[in-house]
């Protein structure tokens, strides 16, 4: 057992009988009272988020976690399939665990998967990813006087705003935090 002051963003703790990922953490003190840790936890079994306060006198249990680099293969009704590059083992994550990340998953790209007790629970995305543009309307010639943008669709289905010079087939860099165009790759 550890102290709540050891809680950090990205760590996994046992809370109410299930593993929870620490999404946010803030240490707070109020006047003469004892400090506490304000956290936002996401249940890795159900995907729900809750706000929890831990007093400094309580104790928390950290889960054994590991990270592996796996290659994204495809998605179907079973879930999202990743392949281990060395032994070619197929690892499937349920679709409800990757709802937010699915639009940034590109086939044959490698991603970090978080494992808790040898069970995959989360995809950790890089800060940016290179994606191919599959749909993009032609830019109008007279619209280049200012920073005019147009919608474009990537190979994963993500729609984003890009400059007029981007065409179908171009590879662009996209921020996984904001979903915005960063530049050509």
Order of alpha helices (4+ residues) and beta strands (2+ residues): beta-beta-beta-beta-beta-beta-beta-beta-beta-beta-beta-beta-beta-beta-beta-beta
